[in-house]
Amino acid sequence: MSAGAEGVTTDAAVLPTGGPGAAGAPWSSGVRRRPDGEVEVAGVGVTALAAEHGTPAYVLDEADFRARARAYRTAFEAAFAEVGTGVDVYYAGKALLTVAVARWARSEGLCVDTASGGELAVALRAGVPGAAIGLHGNNKSDAEITAALDAGVGRIIVDSLVEVERVADLAAERGVVAPVMVRVTTGVHAGGHEYISTAHEDQKFGLSVAAGPDGTSPATAALEAVVARPSLRLLGIHSHIGSQILEPSGFEAAARVVLRLRADLAARTGVLVDEVDLGGGYGIAYLPGEQALEPAPVAREIAASVASVCAELGTPLPRISVEPGRAVVGPAGLTLYTVGTVKPVTVSDDDGTFTRLYVSVDGGMSDNIRPALYGADYHAEVVGRASAAEPVLARVVGKHCESGDIVVHRVMLPGDVRAGDLLAVAATGAYGRSMASNYNGLTRPPVVAAVDGTSRVLVRRETLDDLLGLDLG
């Protein structure tokens, strides 16, 4: 494939005709283009999906999700067994959490990480044991902390000195000992947009390992505060450095900082924590030709780094945990749209004048806010038919009353794309539904699972009655 205008691929039909391949990198392994040009997901044609479930619709390839979850678990288990310690893989539910998705993750041996009382409720509704659930959040309410304590969650990740005291007090009131991890910011920056880079000091998450004016870091102060409270059990130290990370050096650097903090805490207090969580953020391919961060090699590199640092420090290896979310569900999902208005627009810039085709679909920023919020890039194709038309530069846009309502900034589509065509956007399993809104009064799309030639609704489409039912007039 060659690069055309604005660096996009000039091949307007990059879906593989059979099985995944480099050209089809953004798509799930169950996505294929049939000989007649129609695309299927796990054996279900998109025309049938649209007829049964309507558009827009989030479509999940269940087998692909399960395979990715299993790949992360087995890769990290093998890598850390090789260096002599264990590992837990938590599915980061913020990417997409439904009752069925939580059950899939658990059945593949993953624990579930939640970031709110609502996500915790979904995991519990799915039957995930409390001990296999973690609760994150920089501003947990008393109700959320109480719900976590009552559910017996395996870890509450505390995010501030104030929260240490609140969790301790609520646990004491209930006569329980709360297992907690302290989230720290390592100063290691990794990932894409600054809004999803989470380990630099000037942001809301965690406690810095950098020493303050008194010579003690906020992270150390929090760890010692946990040790001092009888109603808390210091399970370990937590670090998360960002999202959409495509090379492992950031994880290795963060591990070094956290493991040194662990050793320093042991020297100061005699407490050597049992666990270290290195977070998630493993990147995926969004565009044809991009390479995802594969679980096996990154697991081996992180494991080797952890073993090396612990050997240098003279400390035993901790149990490790990691939190993939996007990497498990992102490529397993696509969003299916119906094309409406199509119009050419003449554009002039420093490189000259050219025509861009604006292709409007029946969804938009309410079902995928990331292109508008982060400038995130996605790939789209016409999936309901074949086309021999020459590809043209296009921009896929939504139906919202915003000029920034962009679904795909730049992509080559067949020049004969027209109203009524089915169009799919790849790799939307993560953060599409979970960040969706009702902007302009649009109802949120359903989440549909496809597996073994059948489809079923996991989360039904919202209706206008749902919207009006919340409005008390």
C-alpha positions as CSV (number, residue, x, y, z in Angstrom):
1,M,0.0,0.0,0.0
2,S,1.2,3.5,-0.7
3,A,0.7,6.8,1.0
4,G,-1.5,9.4,-0.5
5,A,-2.7,12.8,0.5
6,E,-2.0,13.7,4.2
7,G,-0.2,10.5,4.7
8,V,-3.2,8.2,4.4
9,T,-3.3,4.9,2.7
10,T,-4.5,5.0,-1.0
11,D,-5.9,1.5,-0.9
12,A,-9.6,2.0,-0.3
13,A,-10.2,-1.7,0.6
14,V,-7.6,-2.9,3.0
15,L,-9.7,-5.6,4.8
16,P,-8.1,-9.0,4.3
17,T,-10.1,-11.5,2.3
18,G,-9.3,-14.3,4.7
19,G,-7.8,-14.1,8.2
20,P,-6.0,-11.3,9.8
21,G,-2.9,-9.8,8.2
22,A,-0.7,-6.7,8.2
23,A,-3.2,-4.8,6.0
24,G,-6.1,-5.7,8.3
25,A,-4.2,-4.8,11.5
26,P,-6.9,-2.6,13.0
27,W,-9.6,-5.2,12.7
28,S,-10.5,-8.1,14.9
29,S,-9.4,-11.6,13.8
30,G,-12.9,-12.5,12.9
31,V,-13.4,-9.7,10.4
32,R,-13.3,-10.8,6.7
33,R,-14.4,-9.4,3.4
34,R,-16.4,-12.0,1.4
35,P,-15.8,-12.5,-2.3
36,D,-19.0,-10.4,-3.0
37,G,-17.4,-7.5,-1.2
38,E,-19.5,-7.6,2.0
39,V,-17.7,-7.8,5.3
40,E,-18.6,-10.2,8.1
41,V,-17.7,-10.2,11.8
42,A,-17.3,-13.7,13.3
43,G,-19.3,-15.1,10.4
44,V,-22.2,-12.5,10.6
45,G,-22.6,-10.2,7.6
46,V,-22.8,-6.5,8.3
47,T,-26.0,-6.3,6.3
48,A,-27.6,-8.7,8.6
49,L,-26.2,-6.9,11.6
50,A,-27.6,-3.6,10.4
51,A,-31.0,-5.1,9.6
52,E,-31.4,-6.8,13.0
53,H,-29.8,-4.2,15.3
54,G,-29.8,-0.9,13.3
55,T,-27.0,1.6,13.1
56,P,-25.0,3.0,14.6
57,A,-24.0,-0.1,16.6
58,Y,-21.0,-1.2,18.5
59,V,-20.1,-4.7,17.4
60,L,-17.8,-6.9,19.5
61,D,-16.0,-10.0,18.2
62,E,-16.4,-12.2,21.3
63,A,-13.8,-14.8,20.3
64,D,-11.2,-12.0,19.5
65,F,-11.8,-10.4,22.9
66,R,-11.3,-13.8,24.7
67,A,-8.2,-14.6,22.7
68,R,-6.6,-11.2,23.5
69,A,-7.5,-11.6,27.2
70,R,-6.0,-15.1,27.2
71,A,-2.9,-13.9,25.4
72,Y,-2.1,-11.2,28.0
73,R,-2.7,-13.6,30.9
74,T,-0.6,-16.5,29.5
75,A,2.2,-14.2,28.3
76,F,2.6,-12.4,31.7
77,E,2.2,-15.6,33.7
78,A,4.9,-17.3,31.6
79,A,7.3,-14.4,31.7
80,F,7.1,-13.8,35.5
81,A,7.2,-17.6,36.3
82,E,10.5,-17.6,34.4
83,V,12.0,-15.1,36.8
84,G,10.4,-16.7,39.9
85,T,7.3,-14.8,40.8
86,G,3.6,-14.6,40.1
87,V,1.4,-12.1,38.3
88,D,-2.2,-11.1,38.2
89,V,-3.8,-9.6,35.0
90,Y,-6.6,-7.1,35.7
91,Y,-8.9,-6.1,32.8
92,A,-9.2,-2.3,32.9
93,G,-12.9,-2.0,32.9
94,K,-12.9,1.7,32.0
95,A,-12.2,0.8,28.4
96,L,-15.6,-1.0,28.1
97,L,-17.4,-2.7,30.9
98,T,-20.7,-4.5,30.5
99,V,-22.0,-7.5,32.4
100,A,-21.1,-9.9,29.6
101,V,-17.7,-8.3,29.0
102,A,-16.8,-8.7,32.7
103,R,-17.9,-12.3,32.5
104,W,-15.7,-12.9,29.5
105,A,-12.7,-11.4,31.2
106,R,-13.2,-13.4,34.3
107,S,-13.8,-16.7,32.5
108,E,-10.4,-16.1,30.7
109,G,-8.7,-15.8,34.1
110,L,-8.5,-12.0,34.4
111,C,-9.4,-10.0,37.5
112,V,-11.4,-6.7,36.9
113,D,-10.2,-3.2,37.6
114,T,-13.0,-0.6,38.2
115,A,-12.8,3.2,38.4
116,S,-16.1,4.1,40.0
117,G,-19.0,2.7,42.0
118,G,-20.9,2.2,38.8
119,E,-18.2,0.0,37.3
120,L,-17.9,-1.8,40.6
121,A,-21.7,-2.5,40.4
122,V,-21.4,-3.9,36.9
123,A,-18.5,-6.2,37.9
124,L,-20.5,-7.5,40.9
125,R,-23.6,-8.0,38.8
126,A,-21.5,-10.1,36.4
127,G,-20.6,-12.4,39.3
128,V,-16.9,-11.4,39.6
129,P,-15.8,-12.2,43.1
130,G,-15.0,-9.1,45.2
131,A,-11.5,-10.5,45.9
132,A,-10.9,-10.4,42.1
133,I,-11.9,-6.7,41.8
134,G,-9.8,-3.5,42.3
135,L,-11.3,0.0,42.8
136,H,-9.5,3.0,41.5
137,G,-10.4,6.7,41.5
138,N,-8.8,10.0,42.6
139,N,-12.0,11.2,44.3
140,K,-13.9,8.2,45.6
141,S,-17.0,9.0,47.5
142,D,-17.8,7.5,50.9
143,A,-20.5,5.5,49.3
144,E,-18.1,4.0,46.7
145,I,-15.5,3.2,49.4
146,T,-18.2,1.6,51.5
147,A,-19.5,-0.4,48.6
148,A,-16.0,-1.7,48.0
149,L,-15.5,-2.7,51.6
150,D,-18.9,-4.4,51.8
151,A,-18.1,-6.3,48.6
152,G,-14.7,-7.4,50.0
153,V,-12.7,-6.1,47.0
154,G,-9.2,-7.3,46.8
155,R,-7.7,-3.9,46.5
156,I,-8.6,-0.3,47.0
157,I,-6.0,2.0,45.2
158,V,-5.7,5.1,47.4
159,D,-4.8,8.3,45.6
160,S,-4.1,10.9,48.3
161,L,-3.2,11.3,52.0
162,V,-6.8,12.4,52.7
163,E,-8.1,9.2,51.1
164,V,-5.8,7.1,53.3
165,E,-7.6,8.5,56.4
166,R,-11.1,8.2,54.9
167,V,-10.6,4.6,53.9
168,A,-9.1,3.8,57.2
169,D,-12.0,5.4,59.1
170,L,-14.7,3.7,57.1
171,A,-13.0,0.3,57.4
172,A,-12.6,0.8,61.2
173,E,-16.3,1.6,61.4
174,R,-17.1,-1.7,59.8
175,G,-14.6,-3.7,61.8
176,V,-12.6,-4.8,58.7
177,V,-9.1,-4.4,57.5
178,A,-9.0,-2.8,54.0
179,P,-6.4,-4.1,51.6
180,V,-4.9,-1.0,49.9
181,M,-2.3,0.0,47.3
182,V,-0.9,3.5,47.1
183,R,-0.8,5.0,43.6
184,V,2.4,6.9,42.9
185,T,3.5,9.1,40.1
186,T,7.0,8.1,38.9
187,G,7.8,11.0,36.7
188,V,8.0,8.6,33.7
189,H,6.0,10.0,30.8
190,A,4.6,7.7,28.2
191,G,1.7,7.4,25.8
192,G,0.0,9.7,23.3
193,H,-2.0,12.8,24.1
194,E,-1.0,14.7,27.3
195,Y,-4.5,14.0,28.7
196,I,-3.8,10.3,28.7
197,S,-0.2,10.5,30.1
198,T,-0.7,9.9,33.8
199,A,2.7,9.8,35.5
200,H,3.9,13.4,35.3
201,E,3.6,15.4,38.5
202,D,1.3,18.2,37.3
203,Q,-1.9,16.2,37.1
204,K,-4.6,14.8,39.4
205,F,-3.6,11.2,39.9
206,G,-1.4,9.6,42.5
207,L,1.4,10.8,44.9
208,S,4.8,11.9,43.6
209,V,7.9,10.0,44.5
210,A,9.9,13.2,44.3
211,A,11.0,14.5,47.7
212,G,9.2,17.6,49.0
213,P,10.7,20.5,51.0
214,D,11.0,18.3,54.1
215,G,12.9,15.7,52.3
216,T,10.1,13.2,52.3
217,S,8.0,12.4,49.2
218,P,4.2,12.5,49.2
219,A,4.3,8.8,48.1
220,T,6.5,7.8,51.1
221,A,4.3,9.8,53.5
222,A,1.2,8.0,52.2
223,L,2.8,4.6,52.4
224,E,3.9,5.3,56.0
225,A,0.4,6.6,56.9
226,V,-1.1,3.3,55.6
227,V,1.3,1.3,57.7
228,A,0.3,3.3,60.8
229,R,-3.4,2.5,60.5
230,P,-4.5,-0.8,62.0
231,S,-7.6,-0.9,59.8
232,L,-5.5,-0.8,56.6
233,R,-3.3,-3.5,55.1
234,L,-0.6,-2.2,52.8
235,L,-0.9,-4.6,49.9
236,G,1.5,-2.8,47.6
237,I,2.5,0.1,45.3
238,H,0.6,1.1,42.2
239,S,1.9,2.9,39.1
240,H,0.3,3.8,35.8
241,I,2.3,5.9,33.3
242,G,-0.2,6.5,30.4
243,S,-2.1,5.0,27.6
244,Q,-1.5,3.9,24.0
245,I,2.1,3.1,24.8
246,L,3.9,1.4,21.9
247,E,7.3,0.5,23.3
248,P,8.2,-1.1,26.7
249,S,11.0,1.2,27.9
250,G,8.5,3.4,29.9
251,F,7.3,0.4,31.9
252,E,10.8,-0.6,32.7
253,A,11.8,2.9,33.9
254,A,8.7,3.1,36.0
255,A,9.3,-0.4,37.5
256,R,12.8,0.8,38.6
257,V,11.4,3.8,40.4
258,V,8.6,1.8,42.1
259,L,10.9,-1.0,43.2
260,R,13.4,1.4,44.6
261,L,10.6,3.1,46.5
262,R,9.6,-0.3,47.8
263,A,13.1,-1.0,49.0
264,D,13.4,2.5,50.7
265,L,10.1,1.9,52.5
266,A,11.4,-1.4,53.9
267,A,14.5,0.3,55.1
268,R,12.5,3.0,56.8
269,T,9.7,0.9,58.3
270,G,10.7,-2.7,58.1
271,V,7.7,-3.3,55.8
272,L,8.4,-4.8,52.4
273,V,5.2,-4.8,50.4
274,D,4.2,-8.0,48.7
275,E,2.9,-6.5,45.4
276,V,3.7,-4.0,42.7
277,D,1.2,-3.0,40.1
278,L,2.7,-1.6,36.9
279,G,-0.6,-0.5,35.4
280,G,-1.7,-0.7,31.8
281,G,-1.6,1.5,28.7
282,Y,-0.5,-1.2,26.1
283,G,-1.0,0.3,22.7
284,I,-2.9,-1.1,19.7
285,A,-3.0,-0.6,16.0
286,Y,-5.6,2.0,14.9
287,L,-4.5,2.4,11.3
288,P,-3.4,-0.1,8.6
289,G,0.3,-0.9,8.8
290,E,0.6,0.1,12.5
291,Q,2.1,-2.3,14.9
292,A,0.5,-3.0,18.3
293,L,2.5,-3.7,21.5
294,E,2.5,-7.5,21.6
295,P,2.0,-9.1,25.0
296,A,4.7,-11.8,24.9
297,P,7.7,-9.6,24.2
298,V,6.7,-6.8,26.4
299,A,6.0,-9.2,29.3
300,R,9.4,-10.8,28.9
301,E,11.1,-7.4,28.9
302,I,9.2,-6.1,31.9
303,A,9.9,-9.4,33.8
304,A,13.6,-9.2,33.1
305,S,13.7,-5.6,34.2
306,V,11.9,-6.3,37.5
307,A,14.2,-9.3,38.2
308,S,17.3,-7.2,37.4
309,V,16.3,-4.3,39.6
310,C,15.4,-6.5,42.5
311,A,18.7,-8.2,42.3
312,E,20.5,-4.9,42.3
313,L,18.5,-3.8,45.4
314,G,18.8,-7.1,47.2
315,T,15.1,-7.4,47.7
316,P,12.9,-10.4,46.9
317,L,10.7,-10.2,43.9
318,P,7.2,-8.9,44.5
319,R,4.0,-10.3,43.0
320,I,3.3,-8.2,39.9
321,S,0.0,-7.1,38.5
322,V,-0.8,-5.3,35.2
323,E,-4.0,-3.8,33.8
324,P,-4.6,-4.1,30.0
325,G,-7.9,-2.7,28.8
326,R,-7.7,-1.1,25.4
327,A,-5.3,-3.8,24.3
328,V,-7.9,-6.5,25.0
329,V,-11.2,-4.9,23.9
330,G,-10.1,-2.2,21.4
331,P,-9.3,-4.3,18.3
332,A,-12.2,-6.6,19.2
333,G,-14.8,-3.9,18.4
334,L,-15.9,-1.9,15.4
335,T,-18.7,0.7,15.0
336,L,-21.1,0.2,12.2
337,Y,-22.7,3.2,10.6
338,T,-25.0,4.1,7.7
339,V,-23.9,6.8,5.3
340,G,-26.1,9.8,4.8
341,T,-25.0,13.0,3.1
342,V,-21.9,12.9,0.9
343,K,-20.4,16.2,-0.4
344,P,-17.1,17.3,-1.9
345,V,-15.4,20.3,-0.3
346,T,-12.6,22.3,-1.9
347,V,-9.8,22.8,0.5
348,S,-6.8,25.1,0.2
349,D,-3.7,25.0,2.4
350,D,0.1,25.7,2.1
351,D,0.4,22.7,-0.3
352,G,-2.2,23.9,-2.7
353,T,-5.9,23.2,-3.4
354,F,-7.5,19.8,-3.3
355,T,-10.9,18.2,-2.8
356,R,-11.9,16.3,0.3
357,L,-15.1,14.3,0.4
358,Y,-17.2,14.8,3.5
359,V,-19.0,11.6,4.3
360,S,-21.7,12.0,7.0
361,V,-22.8,9.0,9.1
362,D,-25.7,8.5,11.5
363,G,-23.6,8.8,14.6
364,G,-20.6,10.9,15.5
365,M,-18.9,12.4,18.5
366,S,-21.6,11.1,20.9
367,D,-20.6,7.5,20.2
368,N,-16.8,8.2,19.7
369,I,-15.5,11.4,21.3
370,R,-11.8,10.5,21.0
371,P,-11.2,12.1,17.5
372,A,-12.7,15.4,18.7
373,L,-11.2,15.2,22.2
374,Y,-7.7,13.9,21.5
375,G,-7.4,14.2,17.7
376,A,-7.3,10.4,17.7
377,D,-6.9,8.7,14.3
378,Y,-9.2,5.8,13.2
379,H,-9.6,3.8,10.0
380,A,-12.9,3.3,8.1
381,E,-14.1,1.3,5.1
382,V,-17.3,0.8,3.1
383,V,-18.2,-2.7,4.2
384,G,-21.6,-3.5,2.7
385,R,-20.5,-4.0,-0.9
386,A,-17.6,-4.1,-3.3
387,S,-16.5,-1.1,-5.3
388,A,-14.2,-0.7,-8.2
389,A,-14.2,3.1,-8.0
390,E,-10.9,5.0,-7.6
391,P,-10.3,5.9,-3.9
392,V,-10.6,9.5,-2.9
393,L,-9.6,11.5,0.1
394,A,-12.4,11.6,2.6
395,R,-13.3,12.7,6.1
396,V,-16.0,10.8,8.0
397,V,-18.1,13.1,10.1
398,G,-21.1,12.8,12.3
399,K,-24.5,14.5,12.5
400,H,-23.9,16.7,15.5
401,C,-24.2,20.5,15.6
402,E,-20.4,20.8,15.9
403,S,-17.8,21.4,13.1
404,G,-15.4,19.3,15.2
405,D,-17.8,16.3,15.0
406,I,-15.2,14.2,13.2
407,V,-15.2,10.4,13.3
408,V,-12.2,9.8,11.0
409,H,-10.0,12.7,10.1
410,R,-8.6,11.3,6.9
411,V,-9.1,8.1,5.0
412,M,-9.3,7.0,1.4
413,L,-12.8,5.7,0.5
414,P,-14.2,4.6,-2.8
415,G,-15.2,7.5,-5.0
416,D,-18.7,6.2,-5.4
417,V,-19.5,6.1,-1.6
418,R,-23.1,7.1,-1.3
419,A,-26.1,7.4,1.0
420,G,-27.2,4.1,2.3
421,D,-23.8,2.5,2.3
422,L,-22.7,0.7,5.4
423,L,-19.4,2.0,6.8
424,A,-17.4,0.5,9.6
425,V,-14.8,2.2,11.8
426,A,-12.1,-0.2,13.2
427,A,-10.8,-0.6,16.7
428,T,-13.5,1.2,18.6
429,G,-14.0,-1.4,21.3
430,A,-12.3,0.7,23.8
431,Y,-13.7,4.0,25.0
432,G,-16.4,4.3,22.4
433,R,-19.4,3.1,24.4
434,S,-17.8,4.0,27.8
435,M,-17.3,7.6,26.8
436,A,-20.6,7.9,24.9
437,S,-23.1,10.7,25.5
438,N,-26.5,11.9,24.5
439,Y,-25.3,15.1,22.9
440,N,-28.0,16.7,20.7
441,G,-30.4,14.2,22.1
442,L,-29.0,11.3,20.3
443,T,-29.5,7.9,21.9
444,R,-26.5,5.7,22.6
445,P,-26.0,2.7,20.3
446,P,-26.4,-0.9,21.3
447,V,-23.4,-3.2,22.1
448,V,-23.8,-6.3,20.0
449,A,-21.7,-9.4,20.3
450,A,-20.9,-11.6,17.3
451,V,-19.6,-15.2,17.7
452,D,-19.8,-18.4,15.6
453,G,-22.1,-16.9,13.0
454,T,-24.7,-15.5,15.4
455,S,-25.2,-12.1,17.1
456,R,-26.9,-11.0,20.3
457,V,-27.4,-7.7,22.1
458,L,-25.3,-7.2,25.2
459,V,-26.6,-3.6,25.9
460,R,-29.7,-2.5,24.1
461,R,-30.0,0.7,22.2
462,E,-31.3,3.7,24.1
463,T,-34.7,5.1,23.1
464,L,-36.2,8.5,23.2
465,D,-38.4,7.2,26.1
466,D,-35.2,6.5,28.0
467,L,-34.1,10.1,27.6
468,L,-37.5,11.6,28.4
469,G,-37.9,9.3,31.4
470,L,-35.1,11.1,33.2
471,D,-36.6,14.5,32.5
472,L,-39.0,15.4,35.3
473,G,-40.3,18.5,33.6
